[in-house]
Amino acid sequence: MTPPQLVVHRDKELMAQAAAARLITKIVDAQASRGHASVVLTGGRNGNGLLAALAAAPARDAVDWSRLDLWWGDERFLPEGDPERNVTQAREALLDAVPLDPARVHAMPASDGPYGDDADTAAAAYAAELAEAAEPEDHGPVPAFDVLMLGVGPDTHVASLFPELPAVRETERTVVGVHGAPKPPPVRISLTLPAIRAAREVWLLAAGEDKAEAAAIALSGAGEIQAPAAGAYGRGRTLWLLDAAAASRLPRALYPPASA
Ligand SMILES: O=C1O[C@H](COP(=O)(O)O)[C@@H](O)[C@H](O)[C@H]1O
């Protein structure tokens, strides 16, 4: 387990801009060293805020968008094009504005797609797609993503891993169907903690007063079943990107010097 590093920004706008700049650098560096890069996107307010900031950043043109694989950490299992789907929101915030290779945009299945409304079969299909993309040097059934981003819910959920639900207890499968999520919609698809931990870097995004309690709990030694964000870490780095409001209830010992 890589211990979390914390960066606290003044407010959520600055946090989104700084995280977008950080992501551009990571992608450009990965493309320079390996020829391609892979990023796992998150839904939610903070994830979409980052994508919108990236869309507005002039440095976005430094990325070779045709050599970037995009995956999702979770999806709301709704029909294609539904405004609540994470991929729909990501397209609106950024993806439609950059020259991605459509074959490298790995959206999770929709509820009116080839697997119909069977979220478990759709999840298994996504797991198979990940396994096919994994290289031998990744040493596992999912690619070693360069960056995997996760929004942190006010209840400490990450991706669609909610406290105490079966999905957060999964130790074998890399992608699961989620049923009975406390946040709508109730049916979702999610990467599991083992898949999340395959990433080189995991970035947790938390901005706003409503995330303060969740950040304090997850960073104070809570168990991952009760606080899924506590179980999200990367192979090489675990980075919490917060704004001052979300960091306001962290124990003093954890509170780092303000970054900006
Ligand atoms: O429903 C979801 O919620 C989380 C957190 O969203 P936020 O709006 O509270 O920041 C998000 O990370 C996840 O991808 C999404 O499906």
The ligand as an SDF file (V2000), in Angstrom:
LIG
                    3D

 16 16  0  0  0  0  0  0  0  0999 V2000
  -22.1360    8.7850   -8.6410 O   0  0  0  0  0  0  0  0  0  0  0  0
  -20.9550    9.0230   -8.6270 C   0  0  0  0  0  0  0  0  0  0  0  0
  -20.4400    9.7420   -7.5900 O   0  0  0  0  0  0  0  0  0  0  0  0
  -19.0340    9.8540   -7.3370 C   0  0  0  0  0  0  0  0  0  0  0  0
  -18.8030   11.1280   -6.5500 C   0  0  0  0  0  0  0  0  0  0  0  0
  -19.4680   12.2100   -7.1880 O   0  0  0  0  0  0  0  0  0  0  0  0
  -19.5150   13.6760   -6.6010 P   0  0  0  0  0  0  0  0  0  0  0  0
  -20.4670   14.4370   -7.4780 O   0  0  0  0  0  0  0  0  0  0  0  0
  -19.9890   13.5820   -5.1770 O   0  0  0  0  0  0  0  0  0  0  0  0
  -18.1200   14.2290   -6.6680 O   0  0  0  0  0  0  0  0  0  0  0  0
  -18.2570    9.7640   -8.6200 C   0  0  0  0  0  0  0  0  0  0  0  0
  -16.9060    9.7580   -8.3700 O   0  0  0  0  0  0  0  0  0  0  0  0
  -18.6940    8.5290   -9.4120 C   0  0  0  0  0  0  0  0  0  0  0  0
  -17.9070    8.3750  -10.5720 O   0  0  0  0  0  0  0  0  0  0  0  0
  -20.1160    8.7080   -9.7940 C   0  0  0  0  0  0  0  0  0  0  0  0
  -20.6340    7.6310  -10.5420 O   0  0  0  0  0  0  0  0  0  0  0  0
  1  2  2  0
  2  3  1  0
  2 15  1  0
  3  4  1  0
  4  5  1  0
  4 11  1  0
  5  6  1  0
  6  7  1  0
  7  8  2  0
  7  9  1  0
  7 10  1  0
 11 12  1  0
 11 13  1  0
 13 14  1  0
 13 15  1  0
 15 16  1  0
M  END
$$$$
